[in-house]
Amino acid sequence: MRRIDYDTEQYQDYARGRALTEQQLQTWIGAFGAVLPERRPLAGLDIGSGTGRFTPALARAFGPVTGVEPSVRMREIAQAQSQHPGVRYVAGSAEDMPVPSGSADYALMFLSWHHVQDKPRAARELARVLRPAGRLLLRANFSDHHPRPWWLEHFPRGFEVDASLFQPLHEVIAMFTSAGWRVAGFGTVTEPSSGTRGDMLERLRLRTLSFFAHLSPDELETGFRRLEQAVAADPGAPAPVFSEALLTLERC
């Protein structure tokens, strides 16, 4: 997988391209709350926090949150947008977090696991920073549990390329369980529609998905041309929804 340098690409458009509606955001917060302890406050980590699309919402719902993000530019945008006193952002990665051992009740990794370069090291580091029985909310795509969003079919090799970016579920579970974790739950969350097909096309044009970095210029041109033709038939139609995987792991 080509490593994306968010300090030189995507950071300017990321917040807009990956924006969530309030309904989508609350759906995810509800799903996280269902697998977290009921007591409040909880100390959280948002790992790979990017421009902070989840961090303030996590703080409002559960308690203070530290966003861990390696990209300087992404952290700058997150810090400029965050108004919540329970949020802070630090430089770091899943493999190396500048937070004390056993200091967090939970960690969220939302579509950031596939960016981790040294995954076994990250599993150990995540175990270090969480308290006993702390939970990792791993919202990741898995090659054998792929959501197959509707627009992918219009790109040459779309499903093949996208699935190649992710590990199979059993491989992720085996790696974590060998590092002292147990599976606390696995399920899917159906995210509400992001708007119309036309809205979705405008966001996709910003190319803030990892998938686009793995296509050739010809494949990108062909895919967007096909997608534009498909959307033009009914741009006001609601964008289809699909179920997305959420794996919950518990630190033993």
C-alpha positions in Angstrom: 0.0 0.0 0.0 1.4 3.4 -1.0 1.9 5.5 2.1 -0.1 8.8 1.9 1.7 11.9 3.2 -1.1 14.0 4.5 1.2 17.0 5.0 1.6 17.3 1.2 -1.7 15.8 -0.1 -5.4 15.7 0.9 -5.1 17.8 4.1 -6.7 20.9 2.5 -9.8 19.0 1.3 -10.0 16.2 3.9 -12.5 17.8 6.3 -14.9 18.6 3.4 -14.4 15.4 1.6 -14.9 13.2 4.7 -17.5 15.3 6.4 -20.3 13.5 8.3 -23.8 14.7 8.7 -25.0 15.2 12.3 -27.2 12.1 11.9 -24.3 10.0 10.7 -22.1 11.3 13.6 -24.8 10.4 16.2 -25.3 7.0 14.7 -21.6 6.2 15.3 -21.5 7.8 18.7 -24.5 5.6 19.6 -22.7 2.5 18.3 -19.6 3.3 20.3 -21.6 3.9 23.5 -23.2 0.5 23.1 -19.9 -1.3 23.5 -18.3 1.0 26.1 -18.7 1.0 29.9 -21.7 2.9 31.1 -19.8 5.0 33.6 -18.9 8.6 32.7 -16.5 10.2 32.2 -14.3 7.9 30.2 -10.8 9.0 29.1 -10.5 8.3 25.4 -7.9 8.3 22.5 -8.8 9.1 18.9 -5.9 7.5 17.0 -5.4 8.8 13.5 -7.8 11.7 14.4 -7.1 13.6 11.2 -8.9 16.9 11.1 -10.9 15.9 14.2 -14.2 14.8 12.7 -14.9 12.5 15.7 -12.8 13.9 18.5 -15.1 16.7 19.8 -18.2 14.4 19.6 -16.4 11.7 21.6 -15.6 14.3 24.3 -19.2 15.5 24.4 -20.5 12.0 24.7 -18.0 10.2 26.9 -15.4 12.5 28.5 -11.9 14.0 27.7 -10.2 12.8 24.5 -6.7 13.0 23.1 -6.5 13.0 19.4 -3.3 11.3 18.2 -2.3 12.3 14.6 1.1 12.1 12.8 0.3 14.8 10.2 1.2 18.3 11.2 -1.3 19.9 8.7 -4.2 17.7 9.8 -3.6 18.5 13.5 -3.4 22.2 12.7 -6.9 22.0 11.0 -8.3 20.0 13.9 -7.0 22.4 16.5 -8.3 25.4 14.6 -11.8 23.8 14.4 -12.0 22.4 18.0 -13.8 24.4 20.6 -14.3 21.7 23.2 -12.3 22.1 26.4 -12.0 18.3 26.8 -10.1 17.8 23.5 -6.4 18.0 22.8 -4.3 16.9 19.9 -0.8 15.5 20.0 1.8 14.3 17.5 2.0 10.5 17.4 0.9 7.3 15.7 -0.6 4.0 16.7 2.9 2.6 17.1 4.2 5.4 19.3 1.8 7.5 21.4 3.0 10.2 23.8 0.6 9.3 26.5 1.1 7.5 29.9 0.7 3.8 30.2 -2.8 2.7 31.4 -4.2 6.2 31.0 -7.2 5.6 28.7 -10.4 3.7 29.0 -10.9 3.3 25.3 -9.3 4.1 21.9 -11.0 4.7 18.6 -9.4 3.9 15.3 -11.8 5.0 12.6 -10.6 3.9 9.1 -7.0 4.5 10.2 -5.8 0.9 10.8 -4.9 0.3 7.2 -2.4 3.2 7.4 -0.5 1.6 10.3 2.9 0.5 9.1 4.0 -1.8 11.9 0.7 -3.4 13.0 2.2 -5.9 15.7 4.0 -3.0 17.3 0.7 -0.9 17.3 -1.2 -3.7 18.9 1.4 -3.7 21.8 1.3 0.0 22.1 -2.4 0.1 22.2 -2.3 -2.4 25.0 0.2 -0.2 26.9 -1.9 2.9 26.8 -5.2 1.3 27.8 -6.2 0.3 31.3 -7.0 -3.4 32.0 -10.4 -4.2 30.3 -9.9 -1.0 28.2 -11.6 -1.3 24.8 -10.4 -0.6 21.3 -13.1 0.4 18.8 -11.7 -0.7 15.4 -13.8 0.7 12.6 -11.9 -0.8 9.8 -12.6 -2.4 6.4 -11.6 -6.0 6.0 -10.9 -7.7 2.7 -13.4 -10.4 3.5 -16.0 -8.1 5.0 -16.0 -5.3 2.5 -18.9 -2.8 2.4 -18.7 -2.4 -1.4 -20.0 1.2 -1.7 -22.1 1.8 -4.8 -19.7 4.2 -6.6 -16.8 1.7 -6.6 -18.4 -0.3 -9.5 -17.8 2.5 -11.9 -14.0 2.5 -11.5 -11.8 -0.1 -13.3 -10.7 -2.7 -10.8 -12.6 -0.8 -8.2 -13.6 -3.6 -5.8 -10.3 -5.4 -6.4 -8.1 -2.4 -5.6 -10.1 -1.3 -2.6 -10.2 -4.7 -1.0 -6.4 -5.1 -1.5 -5.8 -2.2 0.9 -7.2 -4.2 3.9 -6.4 -7.3 5.9 -8.9 -10.2 6.3 -10.8 -10.1 9.6 -9.3 -13.4 10.9 -5.8 -12.0 10.4 -6.5 -8.9 12.4 -8.1 -10.9 15.2 -5.2 -13.4 15.3 -2.6 -10.6 15.6 -4.4 -8.9 18.4 -5.2 -12.0 20.4 -1.5 -13.0 20.2 -0.7 -9.6 21.7 -2.9 -10.1 24.7 -6.3 -8.9 23.5 -9.7 -10.6 23.3 -12.6 -10.0 21.0 -15.4 -8.3 22.8 -17.7 -8.0 19.8 -18.1 -7.7 16.1 -21.0 -6.3 14.2 -22.0 -3.8 11.5 -23.3 -0.3 11.7 -25.6 1.1 8.9 -24.6 4.7 8.4 -27.4 7.0 7.3 -27.2 8.4 3.8 -24.7 11.2 3.3 -27.1 13.1 1.0 -27.8 12.8 -2.7 -25.7 11.0 -5.3 -24.8 14.4 -6.6 -23.5 15.4 -3.2 -21.5 12.3 -2.9 -19.9 12.8 -6.4 -18.8 16.3 -5.3 -17.0 14.8 -2.3 -15.5 12.0 -4.3 -14.0 14.5 -6.7 -11.9 15.8 -3.8 -10.2 12.4 -3.8 -9.7 12.2 -0.1 -10.1 8.4 0.0 -7.0 6.2 0.1 -8.4 4.2 -2.8 -7.8 6.9 -5.3 -4.1 7.0 -4.6 -3.8 3.4 -6.0 -5.4 4.0 -9.4 -3.6 5.1 -12.5 -4.5 8.5 -14.1 -6.3 6.6 -16.9 -8.3 4.6 -14.4 -9.2 7.7 -12.5 -10.4 9.5 -15.6 -12.4 6.5 -16.8 -14.0 5.9 -13.4 -15.0 9.5 -12.8 -16.4 9.7 -16.3 -18.5 6.6 -15.8 -19.6 7.8 -12.3 -20.6 11.2 -13.6 -22.7 9.6 -16.3 -24.4 7.4 -13.8 -25.1 10.2 -11.4 -26.4 12.5 -14.1 -29.4 10.2 -14.7 -30.7 11.2 -11.2 -28.4 13.4 -9.2 -31.0 14.1 -6.5 -31.5 10.5 -5.6 -30.4 9.6 -2.1 -26.9 8.1 -1.9 -27.4 4.4 -1.0 -26.5 3.2 2.5 -24.4 0.1 3.4 -23.3 -1.7 6.6 -19.8 -1.0 7.9 -17.8 -3.3 10.2 -17.0 -2.4 13.8 -14.6 -4.8 15.7 -14.4 -4.3 19.5 -11.3 -5.6 21.2 -10.6 -5.7 25.0 -7.3 -5.4 26.7 -6.8 -8.5 28.9 
